[in-house]
Amino acid sequence: MHATTLRAKKTPAAIRPLDQEPRTVLPTREAAQHLNRSQQTLRKWACKNTGPLRPVYVGGHLGWPVADLLRVVNGAAS
């Protein structure tokens, strides 16, 4: 019989409300949580230039401006 290892599910870390966020840009993982979308969806938006907001690049990584996230979350996604 093979021993199996049970992996504990990662519980999402508590995220700071956007209106209390001191950073100006969030990583994809955190932005996706705020938008209730998968990280891959945000990556597709970045790759195809679609979606309600555009990323910036910080050190070669995608970053999502907090001001834009607030705009989308508050329903002004134009």
Secondary structure, DSSP 8 states (H G I E B T S, - for coil): -----------------GGG---SEEEHHHHHHHHT--HHHHHHHHHHT-SS---EEETTEEEEEHHHHHHHHTT---
